């Protein structure tokens, strides 16, 4: 199974490079950053407090880009921020609540936050976008994306 995964990764990477998709549409780099906390009731309390803090004090900027949309699937609300700074609140059309927060920035970055269902940790899923001038620019675009992920992690206190 591991060998098959490696072969598919190489095949997909080759086709991906040949299509020049990152060059044409930008490079999107998803990354998961788990934040481990204490086990047991202490960990559960830390997770609850951290999620509540993020709900009450939504970030206004991530990685140098303003947050233009925040979604709270626990309250089924979304908060939009216009260019002039005015905020509007709207209901999310979802059948059920979920303990997930998402933030979208003006430059296309997306950060999702949720507690793990099986471990004492909060998971942060980050997608940052970058520009690529040519297919050979992929490593430098990835390095720039990692810098942005690192900056966002620092801003969030991870």
Order of alpha helices (4+ residues) and beta strands (2+ residues): alpha-alpha-beta-alpha-beta-beta-beta-beta-beta-beta-beta-alpha
